[in-house]
């Protein structure tokens, strides 16, 4: 698949082309505040239980109008035929893996992934005799060597949490096709930037909590895939989303749908600000990692996969040497109103944390060291600051006070 072919897909336009009319003609769809729905006939209820009645609602754990509206918009964004929203990003991840894998199966996963995902694969899935092999996802030969006859899933993050490694989605998709596997991609760090399904991913997952919602007031997730797979997830007999119950509340869906409409504007600003800071920090001789820098080992891969309109994203890391220095810098930046010492990402203010002791703390220390996750590493989610040069000056002032610069 050539880059020019991929560039013909414009996710923000697909979202914009969707128009919903509320029950009374409102420009926002009406929120159905019901957990259960009535039927005009018993036959229709039976058909809906069997999954045969299009447009009928049964019970909000199965589906609700607002959840379907949001799912439709997110499917349009990712270029898939279906989507199912969930109560959290982990609800999406766990449902997908349990739908695709059975006892005796294996997953080959990136070694640098969100700590909660790692913990689920490492500590919970073995209870069902599902094993995971963690590999350097940037080396396709290493990935291929890890595949066995028991492997069912290749799993990665487009841009990994927290080390910002970049997956070659097209190369991984070719491996998945070669060995009849499902490629599952967590695209949380790069909405609109990269559309993994366009490069061959079978399932695309987001934590809606992050950039897509953008206001740090809602937890949510989504699974984007073929309508056939989404139907399997919702099946009343063996669907993981139906039976595990990771259901999003309709009011939360409505809130996220409204915020989704400004995602294209926000992502451009996140990327612009992160690129400015990363470039300046690199000139200052700091140990900065950002996929937009030519010094990043996977810069060329992300450049080929991405929609250039949205830049290289809002995530950046800075290694200041020790955990004490990292903590001191984060506390000082928070004191100077430069952002919050907090986990998560995608907020309008900059968020920073030391992932080794927070979002990646589930990963054993020896494995953190092996993958390059150091004590002094700070993960930044760069905010929407209007004057990013002013922000840079204030950040470097903090660094000078602490002897980092």
N, C-alpha and C positions, 0 to 999 in steps of 0.2 A: 504494500500500500504506500503510495508516494505521498510526500508532504503536501503537494498541490491538491491531491484528492481530499486529504484530511481538511485542508483549509476551506473547502467548499461547505463544511459543516459549521454553522454559526449558532451555538447554543443559546445565546441571549435572544436572538431573533425568534427562535422556536418558542421560548418562554413568552416573549412579547406578543406573539401571534395568537396565544390562547386568550380568549375572552369569556368571562363567566357572567351570568346574569342572576342576581339574587331573586328570591321567591317573589318579591314585590317590585322587581325591576331595578334593584340596587346594582351598583357597579362592582360590589363585592358579593360573592355568593353567600347565601344565607347559611348560618350555622345550625345544623340539626342537633339540638341538645337532647337527644334520645338515645337510650341504651338498647331499646328494642323497637321493632317496627311491625305494624299491623299488615295483614294480608286480606284481600277480598275473597279469597277462596283457599281451602285446605290444599288443593292441588298445587297452587302457586307456591305455598310454603314448602311442600315436598320437593318441587322442582328446584327451589332455591337451596335447600339442603344438599341436593345432588349437584349443585353448581351449574344449573342449566338456565336460570332465569336472569338474563342480562338486565341490569338496571334496577333489580329488586334488592331491597335491603332486609336483612334478617335480624342481625344482632351486631352491635357495634364492635365486638371483638373480631368479628369476621370482616366487616367493612362499614364505613359510614360515608355519607356524601362528601364531607369536608376532607376526610382522609384520601378519598379517591381524587378529589380536585388537586390536592397537593401532590399526590403520586403522579397524576397526569403531567403536571408542570415539571416535575423532576425527571420523569421519563423523557420529556421533550428536551430537557437540558442535556441529558446524557446520550440522547439518540437511541434509546431502547424502546421496545414495544410495550413494556410494562414496568410498573414500580409498585412497591408496597412500603408505606411508612411505618415506623416502629417507635416505641416509646424512648429509645435511646440508640446510640451508635452500637453499643455492645449488644443490644437486643437484635440489631440487624446482623452483626457478625456471628453471634452464636446460633441464630436461627439458620443462617445460610450453611454454616459448617455442619450442623446436625442434620440438615436436609440432604446434604450431598454425601455425607460419610456414614458408614455403618461399622459395626464391630469388625476389627481386623484391617480396616482401611488405614491409609497413611496420607498425611499432608506434607508437602514440601513448602516451607515458608521462609520468607526473608528473616534474617536474624535480627534486624533492627526494625521493630514494629512497636506500636503502642503497648505499654506495659500490661494493660488489661487484656489485650488480645493474646500477648505472650503467656500470661498466667493461665488463661482459659485453655490454650493449646497444651501448655506444659503440665498443668496440675489437675485440670478437670477432665479433658477429653480422654486421658488414659484410663479413667474409670469405666469408660465404654470401650476400652481396648482400641482406641484411635490414637495413633502415634504421630508425632510431628518431628520432621528433620529440619533444623534451622540452618540456613546456608547464607552465603554472601550472594544476594540476589543480583548484584551487578556483574557477576561472572556466570555467563550462560553455560559454560562447560561444567562448572561446579554444580549448578542447578540440575543439569541433565544427568550428571553422575549420581545425584541423590535420588533419582526417580527409580522406583521398583515396580514390580507387577501389582503391588498393593496400593500404589499411589493413586489417589482420586482427585486431588486438588493441588494446584499451585496457588500460593497466596502471597500477595505483596501489597505495599503501599506505593502509590505513584511517586510521591516524595516522602521518604520515611521519617518516622517520629522516633527519636529526636535528631538523628544524625544527618538528615536531609540527603540521604542516598537516593538516587533516581533509578527507577526500574525501567528497563528496556521492554516496554509492554508488547511491542510488535514481535520482538525476539522470543519473549515468554509465551506469547500466543501461538507462535509457530511450534514451540516445544509442546504446548498443551495439545495442539491438534495432532502432532506426530504420535503422542502417547495416549490419545483419547482421554485427556484430563480436562477439568474445568479450571479456567483461570479466573480467580477472584481478586479484584483490585479495590483496596480502600483508597478513595480519591479525596479524602477529607481536606488535605492540605492544598488541593489544586482545583477547586471547582471553576468551571469555565475555561481555565487555562488548558487543561488536558481532558479529552473525552476518551477514556480507556476503551469503551465499547467500539469506537471507531477504529481502534488499532487491534481489535480482536479479543478483548476481554469478554468473558461469558457473563460475569456478574460484577456490578460496580456498587460499592457501598459508600455511604457518607455518614458521618456524625453530623446531623443537622444543627447540633448545639453550637458548632463553630462558625466558620465563615458564612455559611448559607443563611443562618438566622441572623447572626451578626450583632446581637445585643445582649448576649450573656444572660438571658432571662428564661430560656427554654431548653429543655433536654429533648433530643429526638434523633431518629435515624431513618435511613431509607435504603432499600434494596432495589436497584435498577437492573432489569434483565429482560429476557424474552417473556411475553405474556404467558407462555406455557409454564415456565419456571415459577412465575408469580402465582399462577393458579395452583401449582403444586404446593407452594408455601401456605396457601389459604385453604387447602383441602381439609374438610372437617374430619376425615379419618386419619390422615397421616401428615398433615401440613404443619411444619414447625412453627410458623407464625400464628396459625390458628390454635394449636394445642399448647404451646408454651406461653401464649398470651402477652407478647410485648406490644400492647396496643397503645397507639397515641391518642390522647384526648382531642376531641374535635376543636376545642377552644385553642389548644396549642397549635394544631394544624392551621387554623385560620391565621394566627399570629405569624407563623413561619411563611405562609403563602404571601402575606403582605410584604414581609421583609425581603423575600426572594426577588421581588420586582426591582430592587435597587442593588442587587448583587453585582451586576456588571460595573456599576459606577464605583462601588466600594472596592472591588478587587483591583481595579486600575490604580486607585489611590494607595491601597496596601502595598502593591508591587512597586509603585513609584517611590514611596517612602523607604521601603526596605532596600531597594537598589541604591538609593542615595547614601543611606547609612553604611551599607556594606562596602560600597566603593570608597567612602571616606575612611572607614576603619582600616581597610586594607592598605590604603596610602599611609596611614599612621603606623603601620607595622604591626597591627593587632592580628591575632589568630582568629579570623572570621571565616565562616562557611556560609555561602549563599549561592544557590544554583545559577543565579544571574551573572556571577563572576566567571571570567574565563579560566580562572585558577581552579574552579570546581571540576573534579575529575569527570563528572557526567554532564557538564555544561552543554556539550554538543548533542547528547541524546535528548535532553529536555528541550533544547532549542528546536530539534526536529519534530518532537511530539506535540509541542504546545501551540496554542493560538497566540501569536505574538501581540495581539491587541491587549491582552490581559497581563503581560509581563511575566515575571518569574516568581510571583507569589509574595506573601507577607511574612514568611518564616525565615529566621536567621539564627545562627548560633555564634557565640563568642566564648573563647576559652581564655580565662584570666588566670589560670595556673593552679589555684587551690580553691577548695570549698569555702574557706574562711574569706578569701578575697571576693569570691562570687557572692556570698551572702552579704558582705559589707557593701558591695556595689549595688546590689538589688535593693537593699534597705535605704541606701542614700538616694537612689533614683526615685524610689517611692516617696521619700520625704520631700523631694524636690518636684513632686507632681508630674513626673515623667511617665508614670504608668503604675501598674499594680504588681506586687509580688504575689502572683496567683497562677494557678494552673489554668488549662484551657487556652483557647486561641480564637481569633477572629473578632475580637471586641473592637470598639471604636478607639479605645485607649490601648496603649502598648501593654502587653502582659509579659512577665518574665519569671522564669523559675529555673532551678537547678534540677534537671530531669533525673539525674542519678539518685537523688534523694526524694523524688516526688513521682512524676508520671511514669518513670521507668524503674522505680524502686523494686518492682516485682522481679526484675531480672537479677539473678545472683551477681555479686560483685566481681567474681572471676570472669563471668561472661560479659559483664559491662566492660571490663578492662580489655578483653579479647576483641571486642567490636569497636573499641576506640572511644567509649563513653567515659570521659575523664571527670574527676571530681570538680574541676574548675569550669566545667562547661555550663553556660547559661543559654537557655532556649528563649528566643524572643519571638513574640507575635507582634509585629509592628502595626501600630494604629493608624488612624486617619488624620494625623496632625496636618494642619493647613500649612504651617511654616516648618518644614522638616529641617531646614538649615539651622533654625533656632533650636530645635530639638537636639540636633547633633552637637551644637555648642554647649548646651546644658549637660548632655551626657558626658562629653569629654571633660568638662569641668569637674564632674563627679569622679571620673577616672584619675584626673590629676591629683585631686585631694587624697586619693587612696594609693598613689604611686603606681598605678597601672599604666599610665602614660607619662 
